Amino acid sequence: MRRPALVVLVLAALLAGTPALARAGVAAPPSDPAALADLRTPGTAWGRDPATGRLTVTADDTVRGPELAALRRTADRADAVLRHEPGRLRTLIAGGQAIYGGGGRCSLGANVRSGTTWYFVTAGHCTRLAATWYADSARTTVLGSRSGSSFPGNDYGVVRYTGAVAHPSAVHTYPGQVTVTAAGSAYVGQGVCRSGATTGVRCGTVTGLNQTVNYAEGSVTGLIRTNICAEPGDSGGPLYVAATGTVIGVLSGGSGNCTSGGTSYYQPILEILAAYGLAIP
């Protein structure tokens, strides 16, 4: 017997504000990412701005006082632009086309396979909570058991289906579906959508690649940044290209909300598939 496919939403956050270091009319010297390699302050993120080539460090509302002063000095040493992003940068665990485990609720990202064995991927900050995952909050319908998890450093997890649950290759779009045809890479300026249990489908643009995000639980590197909002419960859900059905990532975390706007970060799907030898049909 087959059950409806579950979809994961991934959520991430960036910090944006006013450039602090550039001087009008003066060419900026190269930014030095090595100076940011040890930055671990929770509520911060950094990566290279594709429009200017400068490193950009963002800080949320929790970074203040001595921490903010130290962050300014670090940004100066790296010749990086320092920006403020309202809200709190965090991983987002709550409801979705939900999966349940360990007292947490996340979204399913994509159904994948190795040969004839089926799995789903979601955020690693979700799978670290529990070994067994369910389709319902009462935990009566088993989806499967965790077979891999990586967080922090990365933010992905893999669950092997063990229950009698249908797992079509599709993204739930509230109320419809988009057939998933492939996994792909992101590029700056790419039009993308994400699906999540809390806020449904939201669309926007890829604004950065290879971003580092410092959550309270630890740092995650190599993430995709977008200008798409997300909220708790969207974590683990897919980032995809609606026109082609190509999945490019799963939601890790973000800042802001879908009322005032926000930024979200995603674990690239190709990295997850390569780590576990999996494929999207």
Buried (B, 14 or more C-beta within 10 A) or exposed (E): EEBBBBBBBBBBBBBBBEBBBEEEEEEBEEBEBEBBEEBEBBBBBBBBBBEEEBBBBBBBBBBEEEBBEEBBEBBEEBBBBBBBBBBBBBBBBBBBBBBBBBEBBBBBBBBBBBEEEBBBBBBBBBBBBBBBBBBEEEEEEBBBBBBBBBBBEBBBBBBBBEBEBEBBBBBBBEEEBBEBBBBBEBEBEBEBBBBBBBBBBBEBEBBBBEBBBBBEBBBBBBBBBBBBBBBBBBBBBBBBBBEEBBBBBBBBBBBBBBEEBBBBBBBBBBEBBEBBEBEBE
